[in-house]
């Protein structure tokens, strides 16, 4: 049988664990956060159902890498959420994408690069050499477009 232990007292900083032990390593690590948004759009020069106005529940997944700080964190997940909410989602959620995004055909392939660029720009102010490694944009549960850092910088 597996047992469990009830924690009697929490570990105390500088008594049970020393400050220099909080940063276990100095490696680059990737963290990920995902979000969803609902939006409408239509495609130009496309002969299929998507030429008509329609909507999706999109899912976006960010992969962000950086070096851990003195307490072992690359970036707080809530900081990623704040960037998403304040700088990116406002252009996407419950919007008509053909009006709110720059002039482009609102394909997943175009949108994922725009989203990548927005997060990349926002991370310029973040510590720990944080950078976008990838963005995946799901248009449906089984269909997505992806932008990767190596493709963005080598093209």
Phi and psi in degrees as GROMACS dihedral restraints (atoms count N, CA, C in turn):
[ dihedral_restraints ]
;  ai    aj    ak    al  type     phi  dphi    fc
    3     4     5     6     1   -94.4    20    10
    4     5     6     7     1   134.0    20    10
    6     7     8     9     1  -110.8    20    10
    7     8     9    10     1   172.0    20    10
    9    10    11    12     1  -135.6    20    10
   10    11    12    13     1   158.8    20    10
   12    13    14    15     1  -115.1    20    10
   13    14    15    16     1   134.1    20    10
   15    16    17    18     1   -83.1    20    10
   16    17    18    19     1   126.1    20    10
   18    19    20    21     1   -68.8    20    10
   19    20    21    22     1   122.8    20    10
   21    22    23    24     1   -84.2    20    10
   22    23    24    25     1   -38.1    20    10
   24    25    26    27     1  -150.8    20    10
   25    26    27    28     1   145.9    20    10
   27    28    29    30     1   -75.4    20    10
   28    29    30    31     1   148.1    20    10
   30    31    32    33     1   -58.2    20    10
   31    32    33    34     1   137.0    20    10
   33    34    35    36     1  -105.6    20    10
   34    35    36    37     1   130.0    20    10
   36    37    38    39     1   -64.8    20    10
   37    38    39    40     1   137.5    20    10
   39    40    41    42     1    71.6    20    10
   40    41    42    43     1    -1.7    20    10
   42    43    44    45     1  -114.0    20    10
   43    44    45    46     1   -59.7    20    10
   45    46    47    48     1   -90.0    20    10
   46    47    48    49     1   -28.3    20    10
   48    49    50    51     1  -139.5    20    10
   49    50    51    52     1   135.7    20    10
   51    52    53    54     1   -89.7    20    10
   52    53    54    55     1   153.0    20    10
   54    55    56    57     1   -56.8    20    10
   55    56    57    58     1   -39.2    20    10
   57    58    59    60     1   -69.0    20    10
   58    59    60    61     1   -14.1    20    10
   60    61    62    63     1   -86.7    20    10
   61    62    63    64     1   -12.2    20    10
   63    64    65    66     1   -65.3    20    10
   64    65    66    67     1   -35.7    20    10
   66    67    68    69     1   -93.4    20    10
   67    68    69    70     1    97.1    20    10
   69    70    71    72     1   -70.5    20    10
   70    71    72    73     1   -28.3    20    10
   72    73    74    75     1  -151.6    20    10
   73    74    75    76     1   175.8    20    10
   75    76    77    78     1  -128.1    20    10
   76    77    78    79     1    40.6    20    10
   78    79    80    81     1   -96.9    20    10
   79    80    81    82     1   157.6    20    10
   81    82    83    84     1   -76.2    20    10
   82    83    84    85     1   134.8    20    10
   84    85    86    87     1  -130.7    20    10
   85    86    87    88     1   145.1    20    10
   87    88    89    90     1  -105.0    20    10
   88    89    90    91     1   132.5    20    10
   90    91    92    93     1  -113.8    20    10
   91    92    93    94     1   155.2    20    10
   93    94    95    96     1  -131.8    20    10
   94    95    96    97     1   148.6    20    10
   96    97    98    99     1  -144.2    20    10
   97    98    99   100     1   141.2    20    10
   99   100   101   102     1  -123.1    20    10
  100   101   102   103     1   152.2    20    10
  102   103   104   105     1  -140.0    20    10
  103   104   105   106     1   160.6    20    10
  105   106   107   108     1  -126.7    20    10
  106   107   108   109     1   154.6    20    10
  108   109   110   111     1  -152.8    20    10
  109   110   111   112     1   155.4    20    10
  111   112   113   114     1  -111.2    20    10
  112   113   114   115     1   135.1    20    10
  114   115   116   117     1  -156.3    20    10
  115   116   117   118     1   160.3    20    10
  117   118   119   120     1  -113.5    20    10
  118   119   120   121     1   151.2    20    10
  120   121   122   123     1  -165.5    20    10
  121   122   123   124     1   176.1    20    10
  123   124   125   126     1  -149.0    20    10
  124   125   126   127     1   159.7    20    10
  126   127   128   129     1  -105.3    20    10
  127   128   129   130     1   143.6    20    10
  129   130   131   132     1   -93.6    20    10
  130   131   132   133     1   151.7    20    10
  132   133   134   135     1    55.5    20    10
  133   134   135   136     1    37.7    20    10
  135   136   137   138     1  -131.4    20    10
  136   137   138   139     1   126.9    20    10
  138   139   140   141     1  -102.6    20    10
  139   140   141   142     1    89.2    20    10
  141   142   143   144     1  -175.1    20    10
  142   143   144   145     1  -176.4    20    10
  144   145   146   147     1   -58.8    20    10
  145   146   147   148     1   -31.3    20    10
  147   148   149   150     1   -74.2    20    10
  148   149   150   151     1    -3.1    20    10
  150   151   152   153     1   -72.3    20    10
  151   152   153   154     1   -19.6    20    10
  153   154   155   156     1   -90.1    20    10
  154   155   156   157     1   153.6    20    10
  156   157   158   159     1   -59.6    20    10
  157   158   159   160     1   129.9    20    10
  159   160   161   162     1  -157.5    20    10
  160   161   162   163     1   173.4    20    10
  162   163   164   165     1  -131.0    20    10
  163   164   165   166     1   164.2    20    10
  165   166   167   168     1  -139.3    20    10
  166   167   168   169     1   155.6    20    10
  168   169   170   171     1   -99.9    20    10
  169   170   171   172     1   103.6    20    10
  171   172   173   174     1   -84.1    20    10
  172   173   174   175     1   153.3    20    10
  174   175   176   177     1  -125.7    20    10
  175   176   177   178     1   132.9    20    10
  177   178   179   180     1  -117.4    20    10
  178   179   180   181     1   132.6    20    10
  180   181   182   183     1  -121.5    20    10
  181   182   183   184     1   125.5    20    10
  183   184   185   186     1  -103.5    20    10
  184   185   186   187     1   136.5    20    10
  186   187   188   189     1  -113.3    20    10
  187   188   189   190     1   116.9    20    10
  189   190   191   192     1  -123.7    20    10
  190   191   192   193     1   128.8    20    10
  192   193   194   195     1  -113.7    20    10
  193   194   195   196     1   159.1    20    10
  195   196   197   198     1  -178.5    20    10
  196   197   198   199     1   178.7    20    10
  198   199   200   201     1   -95.9    20    10
  199   200   201   202     1   141.5    20    10
  201   202   203   204     1   -67.6    20    10
  202   203   204   205     1   148.0    20    10
  204   205   206   207     1   -85.9    20    10
  205   206   207   208     1  -168.2    20    10
  207   208   209   210     1   -66.2    20    10
  208   209   210   211     1   -14.7    20    10
  210   211   212   213     1  -109.9    20    10
  211   212   213   214     1     7.8    20    10
  213   214   215   216     1    91.5    20    10
  214   215   216   217     1    21.5    20    10
  216   217   218   219     1  -117.1    20    10
  217   218   219   220     1   134.9    20    10
  219   220   221   222     1   -77.6    20    10
  220   221   222   223     1   -53.4    20    10
  222   223   224   225     1  -161.4    20    10
  223   224   225   226     1   138.1    20    10
  225   226   227   228     1   -68.1    20    10
  226   227   228   229     1   134.1    20    10
  228   229   230   231     1   -56.9    20    10
  229   230   231   232     1   -31.7    20    10
  231   232   233   234     1   -69.1    20    10
  232   233   234   235     1   -26.8    20    10
  234   235   236   237     1   -68.8    20    10
  235   236   237   238     1   -38.6    20    10
  237   238   239   240     1   -63.4    20    10
  238   239   240   241     1   -43.0    20    10
  240   241   242   243     1   -61.1    20    10
  241   242   243   244     1   -41.7    20    10
  243   244   245   246     1   -64.0    20    10
  244   245   246   247     1   -42.1    20    10
  246   247   248   249     1   -60.9    20    10
  247   248   249   250     1   -47.7    20    10
  249   250   251   252     1   -56.6    20    10
  250   251   252   253     1   -52.0    20    10
  252   253   254   255     1   -65.1    20    10
  253   254   255   256     1   -44.9    20    10
  255   256   257   258     1   -85.8    20    10
  256   257   258   259     1   -26.8    20    10
  258   259   260   261     1  -118.5    20    10
  259   260   261   262     1   -20.1    20    10
  261   262   263   264     1  -119.6    20    10
  262   263   264   265     1   -54.5    20    10
  264   265   266   267     1   -58.2    20    10
  265   266   267   268     1   -32.1    20    10
  267   268   269   270     1   -60.1    20    10
  268   269   270   271     1   -23.0    20    10
  270   271   272   273     1   -89.8    20    10
  271   272   273   274     1    -8.4    20    10
  273   274   275   276     1  -119.7    20    10
  274   275   276   277     1   -47.9    20    10
  276   277   278   279     1   -70.3    20    10
  277   278   279   280     1   126.8    20    10
  279   280   281   282     1    53.9    20    10
  280   281   282   283     1    43.1    20    10
  282   283   284   285     1  -124.7    20    10
  283   284   285   286     1   161.6    20    10
  285   286   287   288     1   -92.4    20    10
  286   287   288   289     1   100.8    20    10
  288   289   290   291     1   -59.1    20    10
  289   290   291   292     1   -30.7    20    10
  291   292   293   294     1   -63.2    20    10
  292   293   294   295     1   -21.5    20    10
  294   295   296   297     1   -98.1    20    10
  295   296   297   298     1   -31.8    20    10
  297   298   299   300     1   -93.9    20    10
  298   299   300   301     1   -20.6    20    10
  300   301   302   303     1   -91.5    20    10
  301   302   303   304     1   164.1    20    10
  303   304   305   306     1   -58.5    20    10
  304   305   306   307     1   165.9    20    10
  306   307   308   309     1   -58.6    20    10
  307   308   309   310     1   110.7    20    10
  309   310   311   312     1  -166.4    20    10
  310   311   312   313     1   160.0    20    10
  312   313   314   315     1   -76.4    20    10
  313   314   315   316     1   127.4    20    10
  315   316   317   318     1   -81.7    20    10
  316   317   318   319     1    54.1    20    10
  318   319   320   321     1   -78.4    20    10
  319   320   321   322     1   158.5    20    10
  321   322   323   324     1   -59.6    20    10
  322   323   324   325     1   -34.9    20    10
  324   325   326   327     1   -65.0    20    10
  325   326   327   328     1   -39.6    20    10
  327   328   329   330     1   -74.8    20    10
  328   329   330   331     1   -42.3    20    10
  330   331   332   333     1   -64.6    20    10
  331   332   333   334     1   -38.9    20    10
  333   334   335   336     1   -64.8    20    10
  334   335   336   337     1   -34.1    20    10
  336   337   338   339     1   -69.7    20    10
  337   338   339   340     1   -41.2    20    10
  339   340   341   342     1   -61.0    20    10
  340   341   342   343     1   -45.1    20    10
  342   343   344   345     1   -62.5    20    10
  343   344   345   346     1   -43.2    20    10
  345   346   347   348     1   -57.0    20    10
  346   347   348   349     1   -48.0    20    10
  348   349   350   351     1   -62.6    20    10
  349   350   351   352     1   -38.1    20    10
  351   352   353   354     1   -64.6    20    10
  352   353   354   355     1   -45.3    20    10
  354   355   356   357     1   -68.1    20    10
  355   356   357   358     1   -40.7    20    10
  357   358   359   360     1   -57.8    20    10
  358   359   360   361     1   -45.2    20    10
  360   361   362   363     1   -62.9    20    10
  361   362   363   364     1   -42.3    20    10
  363   364   365   366     1   -65.2    20    10
  364   365   366   367     1   -32.9    20    10
  366   367   368   369     1   -76.8    20    10
  367   368   369   370     1    -9.4    20    10
  369   370   371   372     1   -59.5    20    10
  370   371   372   373     1   -25.9    20    10
  372   373   374   375     1   -93.5    20    10
  373   374   375   376     1     0.0    20    10
  375   376   377   378     1   -92.1    20    10
  376   377   378   379     1   151.6    20    10
  378   379   380   381     1   -79.8    20    10
  379   380   381   382     1  -177.0    20    10
  381   382   383   384     1    66.9    20    10
  382   383   384   385     1    22.5    20    10
  384   385   386   387     1    53.7    20    10
  385   386   387   388     1    40.7    20    10
  387   388   389   390     1   -66.1    20    10
  388   389   390   391     1   138.2    20    10
  390   391   392   393     1  -149.8    20    10
  391   392   393   394     1   153.2    20    10
  393   394   395   396     1   -76.0    20    10
  394   395   396   397     1   126.6    20    10
  396   397   398   399     1   -95.3    20    10
  397   398   399   400     1   -39.4    20    10
  399   400   401   402     1  -159.0    20    10
  400   401   402   403     1   158.7    20    10
  402   403   404   405     1  -134.8    20    10
  403   404   405   406     1   130.5    20    10
  405   406   407   408     1  -112.7    20    10
  406   407   408   409     1   133.8    20    10
  408   409   410   411     1  -121.3    20    10
  409   410   411   412     1   109.5    20    10
  411   412   413   414     1   -88.7    20    10
  412   413   414   415     1   124.1    20    10
  414   415   416   417     1   -89.5    20    10
  415   416   417   418     1   -32.1    20    10
  417   418   419   420     1  -135.8    20    10
  418   419   420   421     1   170.8    20    10
  420   421   422   423     1   -60.0    20    10
  421   422   423   424     1   -19.7    20    10
  423   424   425   426     1  -119.2    20    10
  424   425   426   427     1     4.1    20    10
  426   427   428   429     1  -130.4    20    10
  427   428   429   430     1   124.0    20    10
  429   430   431   432     1  -145.5    20    10
  430   431   432   433     1   159.6    20    10
  432   433   434   435     1  -114.9    20    10
  433   434   435   436     1   151.0    20    10
  435   436   437   438     1  -135.0    20    10
  436   437   438   439     1   140.3    20    10
  438   439   440   441     1  -119.2    20    10
  439   440   441   442     1   131.8    20    10
  441   442   443   444     1  -119.3    20    10
  442   443   444   445     1   147.9    20    10
  444   445   446   447     1   -53.6    20    10
  445   446   447   448     1   -45.9    20    10
  447   448   449   450     1   -63.1    20    10
  448   449   450   451     1   -29.1    20    10
  450   451   452   453     1   -76.1    20    10
  451   452   453   454     1   -34.7    20    10
  453   454   455   456     1   -72.3    20    10
  454   455   456   457     1   -35.7    20    10
  456   457   458   459     1   -90.1    20    10
  457   458   459   460     1   -19.4    20    10
  459   460   461   462     1   -97.8    20    10
  460   461   462   463     1    -3.7    20    10
